[in-house]
Amino acid sequence: MDRLLLLATNDDGYLARGLQALVTALEPLGDVWVVAPDREQSATSHSLTLHHPLRVVTHGERRFHVDGSPTDCVLLAVHGDLLPRRPDYIFSGINHGGNMGEDVSYSGTVAAAMEGTILGIPSVAISLVGGDAELLEGYAATVGGIAREIVTTPQSESFPEDTLLNINLPPIAAGGIRGIRIAPLGKRVYENPVLVSKDPRGKTYYWIGGEGPTWRGEEDSDFRQVEEGYIAITPLHLDLTNYKTLQDLRKWEGLHPLGTPAEER
């Protein structure tokens, strides 16, 4: 039986310490290929490069970097003849910072896993809350253990159609992790999401990000589990449809586009 082919990518760039830790974690499980951005692409979400050609540079055996987004990297890895065959699994990370709550909408790390899911490949996003680079090497064994569980579990159980896994690691040494919790997304709240200030020449500039966020959510939410020292694993689904509201809004189907009830037309 062929060894697993595992694709590793990220949004912090191909030199990021988190990516190196991820590769170390995956190497006992199969042949690891890296296709990652040539620079930091944090918060690029699910962007694609459409208006200029992409360049791919080889920087070692099974190692490539791309002058594009994390989504570009996954798309080129699967359809750009960089790999000998289609990956069995895609792992994105380890991100230098958490991706909880609404972060999943902005995250390039999560977007890479989303692209893999769209392409029909079981995909996982992994992030270290707090982003302390000094801790990353210590997580290789932990991430390796989770990855082993993922690749040995039947895909029908862990990866139903259109589903990816989003994993957030607590910001403590690996030996202090209390366990794993399967958690829904919480909600991040910024008090002042945009800071407005003046540069030395008196011109106004804007800094997106603002003050540190606060969080809210149920007791089992991802951020609460991480705060308590657990690894939070959240299954994410690509279908964003709100099915309850879909049914509630069916009544609109009886309206004329200009608002006239159908029975009066």
C-alpha positions as CSV (number, residue, x, y, z in Angstrom):
1,M,0.0,0.0,0.0
2,D,1.3,3.5,-0.9
3,R,2.3,5.8,1.9
4,L,0.0,8.7,2.6
5,L,0.7,11.8,0.7
6,L,0.1,14.8,3.0
7,L,0.1,18.4,1.8
8,A,1.2,21.0,4.4
9,T,0.5,24.7,3.8
10,N,-0.1,27.8,5.9
11,D,-0.7,31.6,5.7
12,D,2.4,32.7,7.7
13,G,4.8,31.9,4.9
14,Y,7.1,29.0,4.0
15,L,9.7,30.0,6.6
16,A,7.3,30.2,9.5
17,R,8.2,28.1,12.6
18,G,4.6,26.8,12.8
19,L,4.9,25.2,9.4
20,Q,8.2,23.6,10.4
21,A,6.5,22.2,13.5
22,L,3.6,20.9,11.4
23,V,6.0,19.1,9.0
24,T,7.8,17.5,11.9
25,A,4.5,16.3,13.3
26,L,3.3,14.8,10.0
27,E,6.5,13.2,8.7
28,P,6.0,9.9,10.7
29,L,2.6,9.5,9.0
30,G,3.5,9.7,5.3
31,D,5.2,11.7,2.6
32,V,4.9,15.4,3.4
33,W,4.9,17.9,0.6
34,V,4.9,21.6,1.3
35,V,3.3,24.3,-0.9
36,A,3.1,27.5,1.0
37,P,3.1,31.3,0.4
38,D,6.4,33.1,-0.1
39,R,5.5,35.6,2.6
40,E,2.9,36.2,5.3
41,Q,-0.7,36.1,4.0
42,S,-2.6,36.4,7.3
43,A,-6.2,37.5,7.0
44,T,-6.3,37.0,3.2
45,S,-9.3,34.7,3.7
46,H,-10.3,32.7,0.7
47,S,-8.8,35.0,-1.9
48,L,-7.6,33.8,-5.3
49,T,-5.0,35.5,-7.5
50,L,-6.8,36.1,-10.8
51,H,-5.1,39.2,-12.4
52,H,-1.5,38.2,-12.7
53,P,0.4,34.9,-13.2
54,L,1.7,33.0,-10.2
55,R,5.4,31.9,-9.8
56,V,6.4,28.8,-8.0
57,V,9.9,28.4,-6.5
58,T,11.4,25.0,-5.4
59,H,13.5,25.4,-2.2
60,G,14.2,21.7,-1.4
61,E,12.9,18.2,-1.9
62,R,9.1,18.3,-1.8
63,R,9.2,21.9,-0.9
64,F,7.7,24.8,-2.9
65,H,6.7,28.4,-2.2
66,V,4.2,30.5,-4.2
67,D,3.8,34.2,-4.6
68,G,0.2,34.0,-3.8
69,S,-2.5,33.3,-1.2
70,P,-3.0,30.1,0.8
71,T,-5.9,29.2,-1.5
72,D,-3.6,29.7,-4.5
73,C,-1.1,27.3,-2.9
74,V,-3.7,24.5,-2.4
75,L,-5.1,25.0,-5.9
76,L,-1.7,24.8,-7.5
77,A,-0.7,21.8,-5.4
78,V,-3.7,19.8,-6.5
79,H,-4.0,21.0,-10.1
80,G,-0.6,22.5,-11.0
81,D,1.4,19.3,-11.4
82,L,3.6,20.0,-8.4
83,L,2.8,16.8,-6.6
84,P,3.1,13.2,-7.9
85,R,-0.6,12.6,-7.2
86,R,-3.6,14.0,-5.4
87,P,-3.0,14.5,-1.6
88,D,-4.7,12.2,0.8
89,Y,-5.0,14.9,3.4
90,I,-4.3,18.6,3.6
91,F,-3.0,20.2,6.9
92,S,-2.8,24.0,7.2
93,G,-0.8,25.7,10.0
94,I,0.3,25.7,12.6
95,N,-0.9,29.3,12.6
96,H,0.9,31.9,14.7
97,G,-2.3,32.9,16.5
98,G,-5.8,31.5,17.1
99,N,-8.6,31.1,14.7
100,M,-11.7,31.0,16.7
101,G,-15.2,32.4,16.3
102,E,-15.4,34.9,13.4
103,D,-11.7,34.5,12.8
104,V,-12.5,31.6,10.6
105,S,-14.1,34.0,8.1
106,Y,-10.9,36.0,7.7
107,S,-8.2,33.4,8.2
108,G,-5.9,32.3,5.4
109,T,-5.1,29.2,7.4
110,V,-8.7,28.1,7.5
111,A,-9.3,29.2,3.9
112,A,-6.6,26.8,2.7
113,A,-8.4,23.9,4.5
114,M,-11.7,25.2,3.0
115,E,-10.2,25.1,-0.5
116,G,-9.0,21.5,0.1
117,T,-12.6,20.6,1.2
118,I,-14.0,22.2,-1.9
119,L,-11.7,20.0,-3.9
120,G,-12.9,16.9,-2.1
121,I,-9.8,16.3,0.1
122,P,-10.0,15.9,3.9
123,S,-8.6,19.1,5.3
124,V,-7.5,20.4,8.7
125,A,-6.6,23.9,9.9
126,I,-4.5,24.1,13.1
127,S,-3.7,27.3,15.1
128,L,-1.9,28.2,18.3
129,V,-3.8,30.7,20.3
130,G,-1.5,33.5,21.5
131,G,0.9,32.8,18.7
132,D,4.0,32.4,20.9
133,A,6.5,31.1,18.4
134,E,8.7,29.8,21.2
135,L,6.1,27.2,22.1
136,L,5.6,25.9,18.6
137,E,8.3,23.2,18.6
138,G,6.8,21.8,21.8
139,Y,3.5,21.1,20.0
140,A,4.9,18.8,17.3
141,A,4.2,15.6,19.3
142,T,0.7,16.8,20.3
143,V,-0.2,17.7,16.7
144,G,1.3,14.5,15.5
145,G,-0.9,12.5,17.8
146,I,-4.0,14.3,16.6
147,A,-3.0,13.9,13.0
148,R,-2.5,10.2,13.5
149,E,-6.0,9.9,14.9
150,I,-7.4,11.8,12.0
151,V,-5.7,9.7,9.3
152,T,-6.6,6.4,11.0
153,T,-10.3,7.3,11.6
154,P,-12.7,6.4,8.7
155,Q,-13.3,9.6,6.7
156,S,-17.0,9.0,6.7
157,E,-16.9,9.7,10.5
158,S,-14.5,12.6,10.7
159,F,-15.0,14.2,7.3
160,P,-18.6,14.1,6.1
161,E,-19.3,15.9,2.8
162,D,-18.2,19.5,2.8
163,T,-16.7,19.4,6.3
164,L,-13.3,20.5,7.5
165,L,-11.7,20.4,11.0
166,N,-10.6,23.6,12.7
167,I,-8.2,23.0,15.6
168,N,-7.1,25.6,18.2
169,L,-4.2,24.8,20.6
170,P,-4.1,26.4,24.0
171,P,-1.1,28.8,24.6
172,I,0.6,26.6,27.2
173,A,3.4,24.0,27.0
174,A,2.4,20.7,25.5
175,G,2.8,18.9,28.8
176,G,0.1,21.1,30.4
177,I,-2.7,20.4,27.9
178,R,-5.7,19.1,29.8
179,G,-7.2,17.2,26.8
180,I,-9.4,17.6,23.7
181,R,-12.9,19.1,23.5
182,I,-15.2,19.2,20.5
183,A,-16.5,22.7,20.5
184,P,-18.8,25.1,18.6
185,L,-17.5,28.5,17.5
186,G,-17.8,31.3,20.0
187,K,-18.2,35.0,19.1
188,R,-15.5,37.6,19.1
189,V,-16.3,41.2,20.0
190,Y,-14.1,44.2,19.3
191,E,-14.9,47.4,21.2
192,N,-13.0,49.6,18.7
193,P,-12.3,47.6,15.5
194,V,-10.7,50.6,13.7
195,L,-8.2,53.0,15.2
196,V,-8.0,56.4,13.7
197,S,-4.8,58.5,14.2
198,K,-2.5,61.1,12.6
199,D,0.9,60.5,11.1
200,P,3.8,62.8,11.8
201,R,2.8,65.0,8.9
202,G,-0.7,65.4,10.2
203,K,-2.4,63.1,7.8
204,T,-5.1,60.7,9.0
205,Y,-4.5,56.9,8.9
206,Y,-6.5,53.9,9.9
207,W,-5.4,50.8,11.7
208,I,-7.8,47.8,11.4
209,G,-7.7,45.5,14.4
210,G,-8.3,47.9,17.2
211,E,-8.2,46.9,20.8
212,G,-7.9,43.3,22.0
213,P,-11.2,41.4,21.6
214,T,-13.6,40.1,24.2
215,W,-15.5,36.8,23.7
216,R,-18.9,35.5,24.3
217,G,-20.6,32.2,23.8
218,E,-21.9,29.0,25.4
219,E,-19.9,27.2,28.1
220,D,-18.6,24.7,25.5
221,S,-17.5,27.3,23.0
222,D,-14.0,27.1,21.4
223,F,-12.5,30.1,23.2
224,R,-13.8,28.9,26.6
225,Q,-12.2,25.4,26.1
226,V,-8.9,26.9,25.0
227,E,-8.9,29.3,28.1
228,E,-9.3,26.2,30.3
229,G,-6.3,24.5,28.7
230,Y,-8.1,22.2,26.2
231,I,-7.5,21.7,22.5
232,A,-10.7,22.8,20.8
233,I,-11.7,21.0,17.6
234,T,-14.6,22.5,15.6
235,P,-16.1,20.8,12.6
236,L,-16.9,23.5,10.0
237,H,-19.3,23.1,7.1
238,L,-19.1,24.9,3.8
239,D,-22.9,25.3,3.5
240,L,-23.6,28.7,5.0
241,T,-27.4,28.4,4.4
242,N,-29.6,29.2,7.4
243,Y,-32.2,26.5,6.9
244,K,-34.6,27.8,9.5
245,T,-34.8,31.2,8.0
246,L,-35.0,29.7,4.6
247,Q,-38.3,28.2,5.6
248,D,-39.5,31.3,7.4
249,L,-38.9,33.4,4.2
250,R,-40.8,31.1,1.9
251,K,-43.8,33.4,2.4
252,W,-42.0,36.0,0.3
253,E,-42.3,33.7,-2.7
254,G,-46.0,34.8,-3.0
255,L,-45.1,38.4,-3.5
256,H,-44.7,40.2,-6.8
257,P,-41.2,41.7,-7.1
258,L,-42.8,45.1,-6.6
259,G,-44.6,44.0,-3.5
260,T,-48.1,43.2,-4.9
261,P,-49.6,40.0,-3.5
262,A,-49.9,37.3,-6.1
263,E,-53.7,37.1,-5.7
264,E,-54.1,40.8,-6.6
265,R,-52.2,40.5,-9.9
